[in-house]
Amino acid sequence: MRKAGYGANTEETEQGVSGLGVCIRDAHGKPVAAFTTAIPTTWFNKSMIPRHVTALQAAASTTERSIVAGGNGSLTGGRP
């Protein structure tokens, strides 16, 4: 995932389901969450990957900025 910037899953978790995911990091670069998408494998085409990854990365980037803007850089805003 680090090298490509996203993770892919083709029926590794559930038969007939493929998915893509990107990491969401806090202000310290620590992974705290992820955005993912899933699609029936019969509809999945590798040519779709760049478009979906770009959308997931944009959402992750927006979320990461919100985490940083929250003050202490954590996803919980300082709550346990």
C-alpha positions in Angstrom: 0.0 0.0 0.0 2.8 2.5 0.8 4.5 2.2 -2.6 1.3 2.4 -4.7 -0.6 4.7 -2.4 -3.6 2.5 -2.2 -4.6 -1.1 -1.4 -6.5 -3.4 -3.6 -8.5 -6.5 -2.7 -9.9 -8.9 -5.3 -12.0 -11.5 -3.7 -9.5 -11.9 -0.8 -12.1 -11.2 1.9 -15.4 -12.0 0.2 -16.0 -14.0 -2.9 -17.4 -11.8 -5.7 -16.3 -8.5 -4.1 -13.4 -6.4 -5.1 -12.3 -3.2 -3.4 -9.8 -0.3 -3.2 -8.7 1.7 -0.1 -6.5 4.5 0.9 -5.1 5.4 4.3 -6.0 8.4 6.4 -3.2 9.8 8.6 -3.2 12.1 11.5 -0.9 15.2 11.8 1.9 12.9 12.9 1.7 10.7 9.9 0.2 7.8 11.9 -2.5 5.8 10.1 -5.8 6.3 11.9 -8.5 5.3 9.4 -9.1 4.5 5.8 -11.6 5.2 3.0 -12.6 2.2 0.9 -14.9 1.3 -1.9 -16.3 -2.1 -2.9 -17.8 -3.3 -6.1 -19.0 -6.7 -7.4 -16.0 -8.4 -9.0 -17.9 -8.9 -12.2 -18.2 -5.1 -12.6 -14.6 -4.5 -11.6 -12.2 -3.4 -14.4 -8.5 -2.5 -13.7 -8.9 0.6 -15.9 -11.2 2.0 -13.2 -8.5 2.0 -10.5 -6.9 5.4 -11.2 -10.2 7.2 -11.2 -11.4 5.6 -8.0 -8.0 6.0 -6.2 -7.9 9.7 -7.2 -11.4 10.2 -5.6 -10.5 8.2 -2.5 -7.2 10.1 -2.1 -9.0 13.5 -2.5 -11.4 12.5 0.3 -8.6 11.3 2.5 -6.7 14.5 2.0 -9.7 16.6 3.0 -10.2 14.5 6.1 -6.5 14.7 7.0 -6.7 18.5 6.7 -9.7 18.5 9.0 -7.8 16.3 11.6 -4.9 18.7 11.6 -7.2 21.7 11.8 -8.8 20.1 14.9 -5.9 21.2 17.0 -4.0 18.3 18.5 -3.6 16.3 15.3 -5.6 13.3 16.5 -8.7 11.8 15.1 -10.5 11.9 18.4 -9.8 15.6 19.1 -8.1 14.7 22.4 -10.9 12.5 23.7 -9.9 9.0 24.9 
